[in-house]
Amino acid sequence: NVNRGYRADLGQRVVVVGGGNVAFDAARTALRAASGGAERAEPNAQAPLTGTPDDARRGMTTTLDVARAAIRAGVLDVTVIALESPEEIPADPEEIAEAEAEGIEILYRKGPHRFVGADGRVSGLETIDVRSVFDDEGRFNPTFVPDTYAVLPADTVILAVGQAADLQVLAGVELELSRGCIQVDPTSMRTSHARIWAGGDVAHGPRNLIDAVADGQ
């Protein structure tokens, strides 16, 4: 849509929700295409992110890229909300420091709960406190603290909640699945079906394009 000339008025307060690489690329494109030029006020920003088990560091790094792009596009208020605590967050300390230096506020242990708005316009994102991000076996499985709601004001909420494999093409084929992906042997890439191999996102979840190319090789 951006390549076709579409532009969006993001307003002055942007919240970004999500952590998937492809979704964040879309969000970053939208922000870079937005018309800016507003004079910056003292930053009091906010925007949410969620991590993925395998790509948490890449997801968080891209989240911070989105937040910086929003600031540079003329958005006055940008906040990153992270499911993780400061100790758990996968981003490099330098990335965090650079984001904060640009006026981006990062709220830790927060998750998105619901949208707030009226007359077809969003006015905020209601968050909920995070009790834990990983379960006892170290798997990504966030739990939340009931009745700990707070509203972040927002003119725009960008949904960047990642992606999932569409397995409709394999309807009727018996394959073992794991966490929404096709289960493969990590060495041979063979699935549980003797004549089917799989790679890329459909086997491993969201990754970079070059990973899928390597799997094809």
Phi, psi and chi 1 to 4 in degrees:
 res  aa     phi    psi   chi1   chi2   chi3   chi4
   1 ASN       -  -39.2  -78.7  -21.2      -      -
   2 VAL   -63.9  -41.7  168.6      -      -      -
   3 ASN   -63.8  -23.7  -70.9  -20.9      -      -
   4 ARG   -90.0    6.3  -67.1  172.2  176.9  170.4
   5 GLY   100.4    2.8      -      -      -      -
   6 TYR   -69.4  135.2  176.7   80.6      -      -
   7 ARG  -132.1  148.6  -64.4  -65.7 -178.1  -90.3
   8 ALA  -125.7  141.0      -      -      -      -
   9 ASP   -86.6  108.1  179.0    6.8      -      -
  10 LEU   -81.8  -12.7  -60.7  176.6      -      -
  11 GLY    77.3 -160.2      -      -      -      -
  12 GLN  -106.9  -11.6  -63.6 -173.0   -9.0      -
  13 ARG  -127.9  117.8  -59.7  169.5  -60.6 -176.9
  14 VAL  -119.8  135.6  169.2      -      -      -
  15 VAL  -119.2  129.9  171.0      -      -      -
  16 VAL  -111.1  127.8 -177.6      -      -      -
  17 VAL  -114.9  121.1 -177.7      -      -      -
  18 GLY   133.1  174.8      -      -      -      -
  19 GLY  -147.3    2.8      -      -      -      -
  20 GLY   -75.6  144.2      -      -      -      -
  21 ASN   -61.8  -48.2  -70.3  -23.2      -      -
  22 VAL   -64.9  -43.4  171.8      -      -      -
  23 ALA   -61.9  -39.5      -      -      -      -
  24 PHE   -70.3  -32.5  -88.2  116.2      -      -
  25 ASP   -59.5  -42.2  -74.3  -17.5      -      -
  26 ALA   -64.4  -43.8      -      -      -      -
  27 ALA   -62.8  -42.6      -      -      -      -
  28 ARG   -64.4  -39.7 -169.5  166.9   51.2 -156.6
  29 THR   -61.0  -45.0  -60.2      -      -      -
  30 ALA   -61.3  -41.3      -      -      -      -
  31 LEU   -67.8  -41.1  -71.9  166.9      -      -
  32 ARG   -69.8  -25.2  -71.7  175.1  177.0  168.9
  33 ALA   -85.7  -12.6      -      -      -      -
  34 ALA   -69.0  147.6      -      -      -      -
  35 SER   -80.2  129.9   57.7      -      -      -
  36 GLY  -110.4 -137.7      -      -      -      -
  37 GLY    99.7   -5.6      -      -      -      -
  38 ALA   -72.2  146.3      -      -      -      -
  39 GLU   -73.3  132.6 -177.1  179.2   -3.2      -
  40 ARG   -77.1  136.1  -79.4 -160.4   53.2 -163.4
  41 ALA   -96.0  179.0      -      -      -      -
  42 GLU   -60.7  130.3  -73.6  -59.2  -48.5      -
  43 PRO   -67.2  135.9   21.3  -31.0      -      -
  44 ASN  -147.7   65.6  177.3   22.5      -      -
  45 ALA   -99.6  165.6      -      -      -      -
  46 GLN  -161.6  133.5  -63.3  163.2  -20.2      -
  47 ALA  -160.2  138.1      -      -      -      -
  48 PRO   -90.9  153.3   -0.1    9.6      -      -
  49 LEU  -143.3  150.6   94.5   95.2      -      -
  50 THR  -126.8  149.6   59.0      -      -      -
  51 GLY   -98.6  166.0      -      -      -      -
  52 THR  -119.3  153.8   59.4      -      -      -
  53 PRO   -62.6  -42.2   16.8  -28.2      -      -
  54 ASP   -89.6  -27.3  -65.1  -32.4      -      -
  55 ASP  -117.8   29.4  -66.0  -49.3      -      -
  56 ALA   -60.8  -43.4      -      -      -      -
  57 ARG   -65.5  -44.5 -177.2  177.3  -59.3  -82.9
  58 ARG   -65.0  -39.4  -83.1 -174.6  -73.3 -171.4
  59 GLY   -63.2  -43.7      -      -      -      -
  60 MET   -67.7  -41.0 -178.4   60.2 -172.1      -
  61 THR   -60.3  -43.0  -61.5      -      -      -
  62 THR   -69.1  -34.7  -45.5      -      -      -
  63 THR   -57.8  -45.4  -62.1      -      -      -
  64 LEU   -65.9  -34.3  -62.7  176.7      -      -
  65 ASP   -61.0  -42.7  -72.8  -15.5      -      -
  66 VAL   -61.1  -45.6  172.0      -      -      -
  67 ALA   -62.7  -42.2      -      -      -      -
  68 ARG   -64.4  -40.6  -67.2 -170.4 -168.3  103.5
  69 ALA   -61.9  -37.3      -      -      -      -
  70 ALA   -63.8  -44.2      -      -      -      -
  71 ILE   -59.0  -44.6  -70.6  -73.5      -      -
  72 ARG   -71.2  -21.7  -67.7  164.9 -176.2  165.5
  73 ALA   -83.0    0.5      -      -      -      -
  74 GLY   101.0    1.8      -      -      -      -
  75 VAL   -71.6  133.5  176.4      -      -      -
  76 LEU   -85.7  -30.5  -58.6 -175.3      -      -
  77 ASP  -124.8  115.4 -119.1   50.3      -      -
  78 VAL  -132.2  129.2 -179.7      -      -      -
  79 THR  -128.9  136.5  -58.5      -      -      -
  80 VAL  -104.9  123.4  170.5      -      -      -
  81 ILE  -106.6  128.2   67.0  168.6      -      -
  82 ALA  -111.6  136.5      -      -      -      -
  83 LEU   -63.6  -33.6  -66.9  175.0      -      -
  84 GLU   -80.6  163.3  -62.3   89.4   -8.3      -
  85 SER   -80.8  168.5   67.9      -      -      -
  86 PRO   -57.2  -31.2  -26.4   35.0      -      -
  87 GLU   -77.3  -28.8  -65.5   74.2   28.4      -
  88 GLU   -90.5  -20.9  -65.6  169.3  -34.5      -
  89 ILE   -61.2  133.7 -157.8  163.5      -      -
  90 PRO   -82.3   -9.8   28.7  -34.4      -      -
  91 ALA   -70.0  151.8      -      -      -      -
  92 ASP   -66.2  144.4  -67.1  -32.6      -      -
  93 PRO   -54.6  -34.3  -25.8   34.6      -      -
  94 GLU   -64.7  -38.2  -66.8   80.3    6.5      -
  95 GLU   -62.7  -44.7  -68.5  -81.3   -9.8      -
  96 ILE   -61.8  -47.0  -61.7  -68.7      -      -
  97 ALA   -62.3  -41.4      -      -      -      -
  98 GLU   -65.9  -39.9  -70.5  176.5    8.7      -
  99 ALA   -63.6  -46.1      -      -      -      -
 100 GLU   -65.0  -35.2  -68.8  175.6  -24.1      -
 101 ALA   -64.7  -28.1      -      -      -      -
 102 GLU   -84.5    0.5  -69.2 -162.6   45.2      -
 103 GLY    96.4   14.7      -      -      -      -
 104 ILE   -92.1  126.8  -63.7  164.0      -      -
 105 GLU   -91.8  137.0 -176.3  177.3    0.1      -
 106 ILE  -115.5  121.9  -58.1  172.1      -      -
 107 LEU  -103.8  122.8  -59.2 -177.5      -      -
 108 TYR   -94.1  156.5  -62.3   94.6      -      -
 109 ARG    55.5   45.2  -75.8  -74.7  174.2  121.1
 110 LYS  -128.0  141.6  -62.7  -75.3 -174.5 -176.9
 111 GLY  -128.1  154.3      -      -      -      -
 112 PRO   -74.6  138.7   26.9  -32.3      -      -
 113 HIS  -116.4  -52.6 -177.0 -110.4      -      -
 114 ARG  -161.1  161.6   70.8 -177.9  179.8   95.5
 115 PHE   -85.1  148.4  -62.5  107.4      -      -
 116 VAL  -121.4  136.0  177.3      -      -      -
 117 GLY   178.7 -179.1      -      -      -      -
 118 ALA  -156.4  151.0      -      -      -      -
 119 ASP    55.9   38.5  -58.2  -37.1      -      -
 120 GLY    76.1   10.0      -      -      -      -
 121 ARG  -122.7  135.8  -64.7  -76.1  -57.1  178.7
 122 VAL   -75.9  142.5   68.4      -      -      -
 123 SER  -123.1  -10.0   61.7      -      -      -
 124 GLY  -178.1  171.0      -      -      -      -
 125 LEU  -122.6  123.8  178.9   74.3      -      -
 126 GLU   -83.4  128.7 -174.1  174.3   79.6      -
 127 THR  -108.7  166.0   65.2      -      -      -
 128 ILE  -137.0  143.5 -175.3  170.9      -      -
 129 ASP   -69.5  145.3  -70.4   -5.8      -      -
 130 VAL   -96.8  128.2  175.6      -      -      -
 131 ARG   -83.1  -45.9  174.3  175.7  -77.5  129.4
 132 SER  -153.6  154.6   63.6      -      -      -
 133 VAL  -102.3  -34.9  178.9      -      -      -
 134 PHE  -119.7  150.3  -54.6   99.9      -      -
 135 ASP   -84.8 -174.3   62.0   19.6      -      -
 136 ASP   -64.6  -21.0  -66.7  -21.6      -      -
 137 GLU   -96.9    9.1  -62.6 -178.9   10.2      -
 138 GLY    80.6   11.5      -      -      -      -
 139 ARG   -87.6  148.9  -65.7  174.8  -61.5 -170.9
 140 PHE   -67.3  110.4 -178.0   77.4      -      -
 141 ASN  -157.2   74.5 -173.3   24.4      -      -
 142 PRO   -62.1  142.4  -20.1   32.2      -      -
 143 THR  -123.6  152.8   61.1      -      -      -
 144 PHE  -123.8  159.3  -56.7   94.8      -      -
 145 VAL   -94.3  117.1 -177.6      -      -      -
 146 PRO   -59.8  148.0  -20.1   31.8      -      -
 147 ASP    58.9   37.5  -58.3  -39.9      -      -
 148 THR  -120.2   51.9   54.2      -      -      -
 149 TYR   -88.4  144.7  -52.7  119.7      -      -
 150 ALA  -148.3  150.9      -      -      -      -
 151 VAL  -109.7  126.4  175.9      -      -      -
 152 LEU   -94.6  120.5  -63.5  175.7      -      -
 153 PRO   -61.9  140.7  -20.5   32.7      -      -
 154 ALA  -154.7  135.4      -      -      -      -
 155 ASP   -87.0  -27.6  -60.9  -47.5      -      -
 156 THR  -141.3  135.2  -63.3      -      -      -
 157 VAL  -117.8  120.5  176.7      -      -      -
 158 ILE   -98.1  117.3  -63.8  179.4      -      -
 159 LEU   -84.1  118.6  -68.6  177.9      -      -
 160 ALA  -135.4   64.6      -      -      -      -
 161 VAL   -96.9   22.9  -68.5      -      -      -
 162 GLY    88.2 -158.4      -      -      -      -
 163 GLN  -148.4  162.0   57.1 -176.2  -19.0      -
 164 ALA  -135.9  151.4      -      -      -      -
 165 ALA   -72.1  137.1      -      -      -      -
 166 ASP   -95.1  107.1 -178.0   -2.2      -      -
 167 LEU   -99.6   16.8  -56.9  179.4      -      -
 168 GLN   -59.2  -33.8  -66.7  -73.1  -28.2      -
 169 VAL   -63.6  -19.2   67.7      -      -      -
 170 LEU  -101.4   14.1  -62.1  172.2      -      -
 171 ALA   -56.0  129.8      -      -      -      -
 172 GLY    91.6  -10.3      -      -      -      -
 173 VAL   -96.8  128.0  179.1      -      -      -
 174 GLU   -82.8  109.9  -68.3 -171.6    8.3      -
 175 LEU  -134.1  143.7  -71.7  174.2      -      -
 176 GLU   -77.9  133.5  -70.3 -174.3   18.2      -
 177 LEU  -114.0  157.9  -55.2  179.4      -      -
 178 SER  -146.1  114.8  176.1      -      -      -
 179 ARG    53.6   42.7  -60.4  177.1   67.0   86.5
 180 GLY    81.6    4.5      -      -      -      -
 181 CYS  -120.4  162.8  -64.0      -      -      -
 182 ILE   -77.3  126.3  -60.8  173.5      -      -
 183 GLN   -75.5  131.4 -171.7  167.1  -47.7      -
 184 VAL  -131.5  157.1  -61.9      -      -      -
 185 ASP   -71.9  125.2  179.9  -81.1      -      -
 186 PRO   -63.7  -20.8   21.0  -31.9      -      -
 187 THR   -91.2  -48.9  -58.0      -      -      -
 188 SER   -93.8  -17.1   67.4      -      -      -
 189 MET    69.4   10.1  -49.8  -60.4  -68.5      -
 190 ARG   -76.8  140.8  173.9  174.6  -92.0  176.1
 191 THR   -85.4 -173.0   71.0      -      -      -
 192 SER   -72.4  -11.7   57.9      -      -      -
 193 HIS   -92.3  131.8 -169.4  -69.2      -      -
 194 ALA   -62.5  -20.9      -      -      -      -
 195 ARG  -113.5   12.5  -62.2 -177.6   61.2 -168.3
 196 ILE  -127.0  128.4  -61.9  177.8      -      -
 197 TRP  -113.5  156.4  -76.5 -104.4      -      -
 198 ALA  -144.8  153.7      -      -      -      -
 199 GLY  -158.1 -177.2      -      -      -      -
 200 GLY    69.9 -154.9      -      -      -      -
 201 ASP   -61.1  -34.1  -67.9   12.3      -      -
 202 VAL   -66.7  -21.0   76.0      -      -      -
 203 ALA  -102.5  -29.9      -      -      -      -
 204 HIS  -121.9   -5.5  -56.1  -67.8      -      -
 205 GLY    87.7  178.7      -      -      -      -
 206 PRO   -55.5  124.4  -24.4   34.2      -      -
 207 ARG  -141.9 -178.4  -72.9 -173.8  170.0 -172.5
 208 ASN   -79.4  157.6  -71.9  -26.7      -      -
 209 LEU   -56.5  -40.5  175.0   61.9      -      -
 210 ILE   -63.0  -28.3 -165.5   61.6      -      -
 211 ASP   -64.8  -40.7  -65.6  -41.5      -      -
 212 ALA   -66.6  -37.6      -      -      -      -
 213 VAL   -62.1  -43.8  172.7      -      -      -
 214 ALA   -63.3  -41.0      -      -      -      -
 215 ASP   -61.8  -39.8  -72.4  -10.9      -      -
 216 GLY   -61.7  -39.4      -      -      -      -
 217 GLN   -62.2      -  -74.5  -70.7  100.4      -
